[in-house]
Amino acid sequence: MTAKGDATEQATVVVVGAGISGLTAARELHRRGIDVVVLEAADRLGGRTMSETTALGSTVDLGGQWIGHDHHRLMALADELGLTRYRMHTGPMPGLIHRSRRLSLASPAVLMSVAALAGMEVLSRIGVPRRWGDTTVESWLRRVPGRTARRLLEVIAAVSWTADLDRHSVYAAARMIGLQGGVLTMLSTKGGAQDSLIIEGMRGLADGLAAELDSRIRLGHRVVSISCDGSGVIARTTAGEVRAAKVIVTVPAPVGASITYQPPLPAERTRLVDSTYMGSVYKAIAVYDRPFWRQGKGGELIVLDGPGGGVFDTSPPDGPGHLCVLIGGPAARELDDLSVDERRRAVLQPLVSQIGPKVLQPVGWHEKSWHTDEYVGGGYMALPIAGTLEGLLPLPFTPVGDIHWAGTETAIDHPGYIEGAIESGLRVAQEVAQALPVTTG
């Protein structure tokens, strides 16, 4: 891999973005004997995945990390690359924490929340009237009886979708539930969307995909324009340009808005950019010498106190202890003005009543505010703005001339997940390979 390249390069295909989707597409094309160059604005691989090594030598993922029970492409790729999968350590149900106490699963607030989620599940299955595209999740929540029930649903929605609930429509939420396997799958660890992890972290995935492409990846090359002249494309970057027959754009639509196209994209593609925004999410991993909470009530929680969020025990089988915290939506942005110490205290203090005071003394602290990342723009994915229909998942991927589209948002199967990123990369590689002249490569 290199951060530098010639002022002008030649390739058959240029891929914009070195996330999992872009790396998957590039590797697949390379294996078909097609000359490919990957352009990445950041100085690292992985896109919305990102791993760090802890002081105790373990690996933590600050971006996408989970393997769902039916994420077969991701499982196969992890196995191919020799990565070590392990099941999440989880109890029957997460603890629900409100005002430093556990909510009983039989409490009126919990029962009301379950009923509301069940109603949303039904809507996702039978179909939601399109007029509900103008009804926001926030306005829907106001109709749910009980302040605690509303708060619980608010936290679940924020962690699940990382959306601003006053900008996210009930129509979009219900569609997303259907695409992601239903409410139970979305929220479950064992047997659900958060079923398994990789000991080596998702950087093992990115590095493994990139291994065959080492000399064809350009880090620090932010694409500023893509021009089509009838005989191919020119991708201009902050460090030179690449001329190719085809270009694959894998960055999310709102992030891709910074790229200038000549000739301009069709109106429907422009509306897609204008109708979407990136979610806001803060993720932290507290590291301990061992998962001591397993001797108590466990480390899987939905916390209504403080900023509110989801807590998961992501410890590898042989330790050390990893507590993962996810905070989505406006609450994630509210943490931005705090210092690191203040954020750590705000995130961990609400856990003391359930896990004990030791939770305030991690031996390591890793955090990432994805909405402040200039190259990613947010997470987990691009979201449709209430009142619009163009940004609904899956996003369209019909080529525009020699410009092809990928990224997890375009996946038919599991959009928004790493599984979806892999699916879209494989699909677009097949699409481009078939569109190239038979003499190419």
N, C-alpha and C positions, 0 to 999 in steps of 0.2 A: 504494500500500500504506500501511497505517496501523497503528500499535500501539494506537490508541484507537478506541472506538466508543461508540454510545449505550448507556445502561444496558439497554435492551431493543430488540432489532432483530427485524424480520420478514423472512423469506425463504421461498422454496419448498423449498429443499434446503440443509442445512448440512453441510459437509465437515469432518471432524476430522482435521487433519494436512496440512501443506503440503509433504510430500515429493513425489516424482515421481508416485506413484500418486494422491494427493489432488489435485494440480495438474492431472493429466491428466483426472481425472473432472470436476473443476470447469470446466475449459475446454470439455470436450465438452458438458456441460449448458448452459453459457453460450451456446455456439454454437447450441444448440437453442432458445434463447430462454427458458430456465428461470432464474429468479432464484436465485442461489447465493451463499452466504457461506462462506469458508474460515477456520477457527479453528486457529491454530498457537501452541503453548505457547512456543516459542523466539522469539528476536528476529531470526531469519533464515529464508529459504526453503531447501528442498532435502532436509530430513530426513537420510537416510543418505548423501547426496552433499554435498560441501563443497569449495569451491575457494578458493585464495589466490593472490595475485600475488607473484612472487619479486622480489628486489632487481634482477634482470636484466630484469624486465618480462615474463617468461613466466608461464604459469598452471600451477599444480599442483593435483591433486585429492587431497584427504585422505580422501575417502570412495569410494563406488563410482565407477568411471571407465571400465571396459573395455567395448568393444563386441565381442561374440562374432561368429564368422563367420556365424552364422545368426540373429542378433538383428535381424530385418528391421524390426520396429516401431521400434526405437531408431534404426536407420539412417535410416528414412524421416522420423522426427521431427527428427533432427539436420539432415538435408538441407532439410526444410521451413523450419527456423529459420535457415538460412544458416550453419550451423556447419561447421568444416573437419575432416574426418576424415583420419587418417593411420595407416598400418600400423605395427605394432610392429617395432623393429629387433631381430632375434633370430637366433641360430645354430641349428644342427640339434638340439642338446641343451644343457640348462643344465649348468654345472659343478657337481659335487658336492663340497663342501668339508668335510673332517673332519681335525681336528688340524692345521690350516694346510696341508693337502695336498689335491690333487685325487684323488678316488676314480676308479679306472679303471671304465669302464662294464662291463668284463668281470670285475670283482672279485666274489668270492663274496657280499659284502654286497649289492651292487647287483643281482646276479642273483636272490638270494633275495627282495629287495624287489619286483622286477619280477614274480616268480612269485606273491607274496602279493597284489599289486595285480591281477594277471590273475585270480586266484581270486575276488577281490571283484567284478571285472567280470562273471565268469560268473554269480555269485550274483545280481547285479543284473538279469541277463537272464532267468535261469530261474526266479527267485523265491526268496526266503529264507523258511524256515519262521518263522511268527510267534513260536515259542518263543525265537528268537534275539533277540527284543526285550528279553529279560532279560540277554543276554550283552553286556558292554561292549566297546568297541573296545580299551580298555586291557587287559582280560583276553585278548582275541584276540591282541594284540601279544605278550603274554608267551609265546605258543606258537610264535612265529616264531624260528627258530634264529639266533643271532648278535646280539651287542649292537649292532654298527654297523647291521645291517639293521633292527633294531627302532627305533633312533634315527632313521634315515632315514624310515621309515614314520610315526613319531611326528610329525616335523616336517612331512611332507607332509600328514598328516591335520589337524594344527593350523592350517596355513596355508589348507587347502582349506575347512575347516568352522568354524574358530575355536571349537571345542567343548572342553569338559573331557572328555577321553577316558574318564574313569571314570564319566561321566554320559551318554555317547553310545553307543547300542546298535549292534551290527553290523547289525541289521535296518534301523534308520533310515539308517545309512551306505550300505548297499547300495541302498536305495530312492532315496536322494538321488543316487547315482551314475547310476542309470537315468534319473531325471528331468532330470539336467543333461548328458545326452548321452554318458555313459561316461567312464571314467578318462582316456583320451587327450585327449578334448575338454576336460575339466575342467582338466587340467594344462598344456595346450598354449597357446602364444602364437599364432604364425602358424597360421591355419586352425583355431584352437581358441577357447576362451572368453575369451582375452585377446588377441584378434586386432588390435584397432584402438583408437585414442584420439581425442580431440577437442582441437584446439589451444586453443580458447577455454575448455576445461574444462566440467565438467558444470553449473557455474553458468549457462552459456549455455543449457542445457536448462531449468533451473528458471526463470530470468529470462524466457526465451522463452514458456514456458507461462503464466507469471504476467502477461505484458504485457497480455493481454486482460482480466485480472481485477483490475487495479490497485486499484480502489476497493472490491473485495469481499473482500480478504484482511485478516485481523486478526492481526497478530503480537502476541506477549505475551499471548495469550488461552488460558490453559490450561483445558481442559475438566475440570470436577470432577464433573459429574453430567449424566445424560441421563434425562429423564422422559418417559414416554409416557402420554397421558391419553385415548386413543381418538380424538382429533381431530388428532393430530400429535405433535410432540416439542418439548421445551424443552431446549436445551443450555445449561447454566450454566457460566460460566467465572470466572476470577479477575478479570475486568474487565467483567462484565455477562452478559447472556443473549441467546440467539437462539431465537425461536419459528419452527418450520418444519413442513412437511408430512412431510419425510423427513430422516433423518440418515445420512451415510455415515461409518463409522469406518475409517480407513486405518492407524492406528498398530498396531505389532505387539502380539500378544496379551499378552505380559508387561508391556508399557508401558501398555496399556489397562486393566490391573488396578487402576490408581489411580482409574479412573472409576467412580462409583457409579450404578447403574441402578435406576430405579423404574418399573414393578415389576422385581424381580430377574430377571436373565437365566435361561433354562432351565439345567438341571443340566449338559447337554452343553457349553454355552458356558463355564460355570464350570470344568468339568473341563479344558477346553482351556487356560484361563489357568493353572490349577494344574499342568498337565503340560508347560509350556514355560518356557524361560529364554533370555535373549539371550546370544549368543556374546561372547567377549572378543577384541578385536583392537587392536593398536597398529600404526599406519602412519606411516612417516616418508619424506620426500623430501629427499635431499641434492642441492643445486644447485651446478653447476660451470660455468666459463665455456665449456667444451666437453666432449663425451663422450669424454674421452681414453682410456678403457678399450677403445674400439673398435680401437685400434692394438695391443692386446694380446690377451688371451683372452676379451674380451667382458664384459658386465655382467649376464648372466643366470645366477643361481646359486641353489642350495639349500645353505644353510649349516647344518651340524650343530653347529658350535662356538658357545659363548656361549649367548645366549638361543635361537638357532636360528631360521631363517625363510627366506623367499623373497626374492630380489633380482631386480629387473627394470629394464631400460633403457627408460625411458619418455620419453626425450628427443624433443622435436619435431624435424621434419626439418631446420630451419635453426638448431637449437640454442636455448638452451644445453643443457648436460648435466643430465639428471635421473636420479638413481638412486632407485628406489622400493623400500622394504623393508617387508615384511609379517611380523608376528609374531603368532601366534594362541594362544588357550587360556591356561592358567595362566602361561606364560612372558610373555605380554603384561602380566598383572597384576603380575608381579614387578618390572617396570620402573617401576611407579608410585611407588615409594619413592625413586627416584633423582632427582638434579637433572637439568636439561636437558643440561648438559655431560656428566654421567655416563652418561646414556642415549645420547647421541650417540657417546661413546667405546665403550660396550658394543656398539652396533649396527655401527659402522664398523670397529673394530679387527680383527674376524675376516676382513675383506675385504682387508687389507693384503697378505697373501701372494699374492693373485691379481691385485689391481688396482694395488697399489703404495701407498707412503706418502702420495701426494697425495690419496688418498681421505679422509684424516683432516682435510683442510683445505677443506671446502666453502665457497663464498661465501654460501650460504644454507641454512637448516635449517628444515624445516616438519614438524610432528608432530601426531598426534592419537591419544589413547587413547579409543576409542569407548565402552568399558565405563564410563568416568567421566562421560559426557555424561548429565546428568539427564533430558534430554528424549528421547533416543534409547535409552539403556539398554545399548547394545552393538551388535555387528554380527558377521557380515554380516546375520544374520537370526535369527528365533526358532527355537530348537532343541527337539526333544522330549527329555524326560528318560527315560533307560533304564528299562524296566519299564512304560512307558505306550505307548499307541497313539494317543491323541487328538491328540497334537501332530505327527503325521507330515505331511509335505508331500504334496500341497498341502492347506492348512488349509481346512476347510469354510466356505462363505460363504452358506449359506441364510439369507435375511432373518429377523429376529425382529420381527414386526410391521412398524413403520415404521423399524426399524434395519437398515441394509445394511452389508456388510463388504467391504473391499478391502485392498490392500497386497500386496507381492510374494509373501508366503507363501501367498496364496490363488490364485496364478496356476496354471493348468493347464500353460502353456507357459513354461519357464524360471523356475520359482519360485526366489526368492533373488537374482535378477539385476535390473538396471534394466529389462531387457526384460520381466521378469515384472511389475514395478511398472506399466509402461505397459499391458500386457495387462489387468491387474486393473482399472485405472482406466477403460479403455474398456468393459470388460465391465459394471462396476457402473453406469456412466453410462447404458448401454443398459437395464439392468435397472430403474433408478429411473425413467427417462423413460417406460418402458412401464407402470410401476405407478402413475404419477401420473394424476389425473383428466384427461380430454382437454381440459378448459377451462383447466387450469393453464398459466401462461406467456403 
